[in-house]
Amino acid sequence: PLLAVMVELARCSLHDGHELALVQLIVNHFKNGGNEVKPHTHRCRQVCVSLGASREVVVEGSVLQMKHGDCLPLAGEVHSVPRATGLSASRISVCLFYGSNFEFARGLLCVNATNGKFGNSHWWVHPEDMRRETAVADDSCGGLSSLASDTCYFASLDR
């Protein structure tokens, strides 16, 4: 049900007459407050849902408190998850990256902000996997391909 709701939120954010193009789904596991995501952006839109412990998320310099079940839509803004000293509880963020079929057909959608930095396609690839010849399947990701011990991904295109 969560993914279906995220897809519908993405679909509702599009302009009339545009169809949804799904690019990638990334699941991030934050073991504790020591895990962080540095400031970055994407060349597509995204909807992220927070599950578990509350964490601060910084979007364009504004600090937001993401609690369990909160949803954050983004459209190219610089965002990050800073370290949270003393936090021992875990958090998962489920992030759906998307755009319109119009944008996809013109090559305008990319999870990566910079060509080639995290792969050479419109999908994000974990740096550890870029150093390996092939990704290793990991049952802890529920059948999804493992990118690293704390990140799972599923990529799909919906034209």
N, C-alpha and C positions, 0 to 999 in steps of 0.2 A: 503493500500500500504506500509506503514512503516514496518510492521511486515514481509511482503513478502520480502522486500529488506534486512532486517536483517537476515532472514532465508537463503537467497541466499548468503549473505556475509559469514555466518557461513559455509555453504556448500562448498564454494570456498576455505575456509581455511583448509579443510581436505586433507589428503594425497589421492592420486589416489587409487581407489578401496574401500575406506571407505565410509560408509553411515552415514548420519547425525542422531544423537540422541539428541533430544531436551529435556532439563531437566526442566527448569523453566523460566518464564518471570516475572520480578519484575518491577513495576512502582513506582518510588520514587518521592514524591512531596517535594520540598524544598520551604517552604513558603517565606523565606527571607534568608538573609545572616547568621542568627543565627542558621540555621539548618546545621548540619555537619554529616559526616560519618567518623568514626575513621579508622585508618590504619587496613587493613585486606586483606585476600587473599581467593581464592576459589580453590577447587580441580577439576576444569573444566575450559573450555574456556568461554569467554563471549564477546558480542558485546553490547556496550552501546551507545545510541543516546541521545544527550542533546537537550532539547526543552525549549525555554524561555531565561531567563537571563543568561549572561555569568558567569561562575564560574571557579575558579582554581581547578584543580584535580592534586594530587600528585601521581606519578607512580614511584616506586623504587627510591624516592628521587628527581625526576625531576618534576618541576612544569609545567603543561600544562594549557592553557586557553581554556576551552570548551565553544564554542559559539553555538548559536541556529543552529541546524542541523548538528553539528559535530558528528562524529562517532569514538568511541575508542574501538579497539579490545584489549582484554587482554587474557593472557594465564598463569595464576598463579602468576602474579606480585602482590606485595604489593601495594595497592592503597588506597586513601582517598580523601575526599572532606572537606577541612578545613573551619572553620567559615570565613565569609566575612563581617567584621565590616562595618556597614553603608549601606549595600545592602538591599533595600526594595522590589526589584522585585522577582518574583517567578521563579522557574525552575523545570522542570520535567526531570528525566532520565528514559529511557526505556532500561532495561538490559535483554538480552536474554542469558541464560546459556545453554551450549551445549558441546558435544564431539562427538566421533564416536560411532557407534554401537558396534565396537570391544571393546572400553573402557567401554561402558555401560554394556555389557554382562559379563565383568570381575569385575564389581563392583568398577571401578576406578573413576567414576564420582560422584561428590558431590558439591553442592553449598556451603556447610559448610566446613570450613577449619579444624574443629575439630569435631570428632564424638560426637553427643549428645549435643553439646553446644547450637545449635539452632534447635533442633529436632533430631529425631533418624532415619531419612531417608535421601535420597540424596537431598531433598528439604529443603530450608531455611524456618524457621517458626519464625514469630515475637515473641519476648519475652513476649509481652502482651498476645498473643494467647496461649503461653505455660502455662500461669497461668490460663487460662480459659479452661473449658471442651470442648467447641465447639466454632468455629469461628462464628461471627455474620455477616450475609450478609449486605452489605451496598450499597444502590443504587447509592451513589456518585462515586462508582468505575465502573459504567457502567455495572453492572451485575457481576463483578468479586467479589470474596470473599474479605472481608476487613480484613487486618491484624492489622492495626492501622489507626488512622485518616489520616495519610499521606502516606500510602503504600498500594498498591493493588497488588495482585499476581494472576497469572494463571500458572498452571503447566500442562505439557503435555509430553508424551513420544512418540517419533517417532522412531520406530525400523525398 
